[in-house]
Amino acid sequence: MKTLLLALEKLAVGLMGLVLIVWLSDWAVFAVRSARGEGYDSVQVEEYLSTPLKGNKQEYDYMGTADVRCARALFPHGGSAPCWWQRRHPQQWE
């Protein structure tokens, strides 16, 4: 039982280390791209507004399309979502 727990502990530490290395590598690539002016892109999204009404009802209004800034990276950086995620979620609800 102790050896199983030890093995699981080593696996967890290894996975956390791997995630940290991937995130730091992604951040470094993003920093280099940003320095060259290539760190961000824009994606066109459809915006919707949800308004609460009486009786626990909602009204949904289409607000049009807008260009949203996104980070060209695997993870969010600089307050922007990654472009690959933003392209797969082209609708924004407010």
PEPEWO-V716902 format. One record per residue. PHI is phi in whole degrees, 0 to 359 (NA if undefined). Layout:
phi=PHI
phi=PHI
This chain:
phi=NA
phi=296
phi=291
phi=294
phi=296
phi=295
phi=294
phi=295
phi=296
phi=296
phi=296
phi=296
phi=296
phi=297
phi=295
phi=297
phi=296
phi=296
phi=298
phi=297
phi=296
phi=296
phi=295
phi=296
phi=296
phi=297
phi=297
phi=296
phi=296
phi=297
phi=297
phi=294
phi=297
phi=294
phi=296
phi=270
phi=83
phi=243
phi=281
phi=238
phi=220
phi=228
phi=232
phi=275
phi=234
phi=265
phi=252
phi=232
phi=242
phi=256
phi=244
phi=287
phi=242
phi=295
phi=72
phi=56
phi=254
phi=235
phi=244
phi=247
phi=241
phi=279
phi=255
phi=107
phi=252
phi=211
phi=274
phi=245
phi=285
phi=222
phi=268
phi=275
phi=202
phi=280
phi=243
phi=295
phi=219
phi=62
phi=78
phi=241
phi=289
phi=293
phi=298
phi=298
phi=285
phi=295
phi=292
phi=277
phi=232
phi=280
phi=240
phi=240
phi=250
phi=238
